[in-house]
Amino acid sequence: MRLASKEPGSREARRLLDIFERLDEADRRTLLRFAEFLAQSTGAEASVPEARAVPEPKPIPRPPDESVVKAIRRLSDTYFMLDKEPLLNETSSLMAQHVMQGRAAAEVIDELERLFREAYERLLAQGP
């Protein structure tokens, strides 16, 4: 399929982006690899921008007596490069454990820090 226009707002580009956004992470990587292969095999690779490295987290120190909500905000700011949607389920579960079951804030924050750090490590492992 040849895009009628290379403009980001073209119908074909929007359709491709819509399909891409509906795919899970593994299928997105496969689609990107295939697109890079096609670009390379047709000589279009020169027009494909080089992938950028994953940015480093922005270190924000954990304040004493931090609330769980503030920890989630801090970790979201620290790991600004992460897609937060995949983290939502586990983050919500940990928040519920704190609010509904009385689990200590410090324990929950420790788990949240682990969750965000592991998500970042997975992102690094995927490569650019």
N, C-alpha and C positions, 0 to 999 in steps of 0.2 A: 504494500500500500504506500503510495507516495503522497505526502502531505501537500495539499494544494497551496499552502502558504507556510512559510517558516515562522510566521508571527505566532507568539504564544497564545493569542486569542482566536486563532483559526479554529474552525469546527473540528477538524481532524485532531489538532493538538489538544483541544478540550476533551475530545472523546478518549484519546490515549491517556490523558491525565486522569480522567474519571475511572477508566479500567484499572490503571496503576493503583489508584487510591483504594479500590475495592479488594486488591490482592493482599494476602498475608505477607509477612516479612520475607519469608523464603522465596515466594513466587515473585516478589518485587526484585529481589537480587537476581533471580533467573532472567526476568525480563530485561533488566539493565545489562546483564552480561550478553544476552542475545542482541540487544540494540547496539552495544559496543562492537560485537562481532560483525554485525551487518555494516556498521559504519566503517569498520576497518576493511572489510572485504570489498566495499564499493569505493574506497579511497576517500570517504567523507570524514575519516577520523581527524583530520586536521581541523575540522570545524567543531568537533566535540570538545567542550572544555575539560581540562584535566580535573580529575577528582581531587577534592581538597581533603587534607588530613582532618581527623576528628579533633576539635578543639579541646584544650585542657579544661578541667573543672575550675571554677572560680572559687578558691578557698574562702569560706566564710566560717569563722570559728563558732563552735557551739557554745552559746551562753549558758551560764548556770541557771537552773530552774526554768528551762525552756519548756513551753507548752508543746503539745503534739502538733497543733495547727501551725504554730510558728516554725516548728522543725520541718514540716512539709513545705512551707514557703521557702525556708532557707535552703533545703535540699533541691527544690525546684530551681532556685536561683543558682546554686552551686553547679548543678548538672543541667544547665540551660539547654544543652545540645540534645538532650534526650526527648524522645516522643513520650509524653506523659500518659497517653491513653493506655498503653500496655501495662503501666504501673498502677492504674486506677483501681483495679479490683483488689490487689493485695494491700495497697495503701488504705483503701476504705475498710478492709477487713481489720487491719491493725488499729485504725481509728476506732472502729466499733468495739474491739477488745478493750480499749482504754476506757471509752465512754460507757459502754453497756455492761462490761464484765469487771471493770475496776482494775484492769491491768496497769501497773505502774507506768507513768509517763516515760521515765528513763529507759525502761525495758523496751517500750514501743519505739522510742526514738532510736535506740540501738539497732532494732530490727529495720527501721526505715532507712537508716544509714547503710546498712548491709544491702538492702534491696536496691537502693539507688546506685551504690558502688558496683554491685554485680551487673546491673543493667548497663552501666558505663563500660565495664570490662567486656561485656558481650558486644557492645557497639565497636570497641577497639578491635576485637577479634575478627569482626566482619571485614575490617579494612576499608580503605577509601573506595 
